[in-house]
Amino acid sequence: MPRVSLSPHPSTPCACAGALSVQIDRPSDDLLVLCYRIAGELDALDLPAQQRSAPADGLWRATCFEAFVRPVGERGYLEFNFSPSSEWAIYRFDDYRSGMRALSPQQPPKIICRRRERELDADVDVHLGSLGLPAGADLELSLSAVLQDRTGALSYWALAHPAERPDFHHADSFLLKLARPASAD
């Protein structure tokens, strides 16, 4: 799948990131690969220190990459939070912001970050098999990120901003369709 661009919510501009994009791949029913890229003045961005890869709550309060995934036609969805620190969180929702519960997958997400002078890449592998998604389902995705600059200001980035305030959970944010991989037939 080609790389898609995220944009900041109009109410939360960001001077330190000139661009934020995500490349998506689903090489198998079980594996979702997301490659986030921030380009800009990275020294002005507040990046969390590297940690041991482990689940952590509240990652969205600082620089964090996010993905929302649901089977096509379903109301329930999964929320993924991936910190550049390598910490992560996965939540299941029964419907819009309701029925939230944390998940602990058998295979936790793998997050690898690489920084160059004006670019930060975060490659994330997510194993979907133990997260309760129907096997072989076509998926809808909403991709987003929270960027925090060194002054503490937060900027909310997404494929679309259908609400007056930033709301990554909004049903109209699930814009990407990801079909079951052909090799899964």
C-alpha positions in Angstrom: 0.0 0.0 0.0 1.4 3.5 -0.7 2.4 5.9 1.9 -0.4 8.2 3.3 0.0 11.6 4.8 -1.4 12.8 8.1 -2.2 16.4 8.8 -2.4 18.3 12.0 -5.8 19.3 13.4 -6.4 23.0 12.5 -6.6 23.9 16.2 -3.2 22.3 17.0 -0.6 23.4 14.5 3.0 22.1 14.8 6.1 24.1 13.8 8.6 21.2 14.4 7.1 18.6 12.0 6.9 19.5 8.3 5.4 16.2 7.4 4.1 13.0 9.0 3.3 9.9 6.9 2.5 6.2 7.3 3.1 3.3 5.1 0.8 0.3 5.7 1.4 -3.4 4.8 -0.6 -6.5 5.7 1.6 -9.4 4.4 -0.6 -12.0 6.1 -3.9 -12.3 8.0 -2.0 -12.1 11.3 0.6 -9.3 10.6 0.0 -5.6 10.2 3.1 -3.5 9.5 3.0 0.3 10.0 5.9 2.5 9.1 5.5 6.1 10.5 7.8 8.9 9.4 8.2 12.3 10.8 10.2 14.9 8.8 11.2 18.2 10.3 13.0 19.9 13.1 13.3 16.9 15.3 15.4 18.7 18.0 12.3 20.8 18.7 10.2 17.6 19.2 10.0 16.1 22.7 10.8 12.4 22.1 10.6 10.0 25.1 13.7 8.2 26.3 14.1 4.6 25.2 12.5 2.1 27.5 12.1 -1.6 27.7 9.3 -2.7 25.4 6.3 -3.1 27.7 2.7 -2.1 27.9 2.1 1.4 29.4 -1.1 3.6 29.8 -1.3 7.2 28.9 1.1 7.2 26.0 -1.2 9.5 24.0 -0.4 12.3 26.5 3.0 12.7 24.8 4.6 11.9 21.4 2.9 8.7 20.3 1.9 7.0 17.1 -1.6 5.5 16.9 -3.7 3.2 14.8 -7.4 2.3 15.1 -8.5 -1.0 13.4 -11.9 -2.6 13.0 -13.4 -5.3 10.7 -15.3 -3.7 7.8 -18.9 -3.1 8.9 -18.3 -3.5 12.6 -18.7 -0.9 15.4 -16.1 -2.4 17.8 -12.5 -1.5 17.2 -9.0 -1.8 18.5 -6.8 1.2 19.5 -3.0 0.9 19.3 -0.6 3.3 20.9 3.1 3.1 20.0 5.7 5.3 21.7 9.1 6.0 20.2 10.3 4.8 23.7 9.2 1.3 22.5 6.3 1.2 25.1 2.9 0.3 23.7 -0.8 -0.1 24.6 -3.7 -2.0 23.0 -7.3 -1.4 23.9 -10.6 -2.9 22.6 -13.7 -0.8 22.4 -17.2 -2.3 21.9 -18.4 0.9 20.2 -17.4 4.6 20.0 -15.4 5.3 23.2 -17.4 2.6 25.2 -16.6 -0.8 26.6 -12.8 0.0 26.7 -10.5 -2.8 28.1 -6.7 -3.2 27.8 -5.4 -6.2 25.9 -2.2 -8.2 26.5 -1.4 -10.0 23.3 0.5 -13.3 23.1 2.9 -11.5 20.8 3.4 -7.9 21.8 4.0 -5.2 19.1 7.5 -4.7 18.0 8.6 -1.1 17.6 11.9 0.0 16.0 12.8 3.7 15.8 15.6 5.2 13.7 16.5 8.8 13.7 18.4 10.7 11.1 19.1 14.4 11.1 15.7 15.6 10.0 13.7 12.3 10.0 12.4 9.8 12.5 11.1 6.5 11.3 9.1 4.2 13.6 8.5 0.7 12.2 5.8 -1.3 14.0 4.8 -4.9 13.6 1.5 -5.9 15.1 0.3 -9.5 15.3 -3.5 -9.4 15.0 -4.2 -13.1 15.6 -4.6 -13.0 19.4 -6.6 -9.7 19.5 -10.1 -11.1 18.7 -10.4 -9.9 15.2 -12.3 -12.3 12.9 -9.8 -14.4 10.9 -9.6 -13.3 7.3 -11.6 -10.1 7.9 -11.1 -7.0 5.6 -10.1 -4.1 7.9 -10.8 -0.4 8.1 -8.0 1.8 9.6 -7.7 5.2 11.1 -4.1 6.4 11.5 -3.0 9.2 13.8 -0.2 10.6 16.0 0.3 12.9 18.8 3.4 15.1 18.7 4.7 17.0 21.7 7.2 19.8 21.2 9.8 20.9 23.8 7.5 23.6 25.1 4.9 20.9 26.0 2.5 21.9 23.2 0.6 18.9 21.7 -0.3 18.6 18.1 -2.9 16.0 16.9 -2.3 14.5 13.4 -4.6 12.2 11.4 -5.8 11.2 8.0 -8.9 13.2 8.5 -10.3 15.5 11.2 -14.1 15.1 11.0 -14.8 16.9 14.3 -14.3 20.4 15.6 -11.9 19.0 18.2 -9.3 16.3 17.7 -11.1 12.9 18.0 -9.2 9.9 16.6 -12.1 7.6 17.6 -14.6 9.3 15.4 -16.3 6.8 13.0 -15.6 9.0 10.0 -11.8 8.7 10.7 -11.7 5.1 9.5 -10.8 6.0 5.9 -8.4 3.3 4.9 -9.7 -0.1 3.7 -7.2 -3.0 4.0 -8.3 -6.2 2.3 -7.4 -9.6 3.4 -4.0 -10.5 1.8 -4.3 -12.5 -1.4 -1.9 -15.1 0.0 -4.3 -15.8 2.9 -6.9 -17.5 0.5 
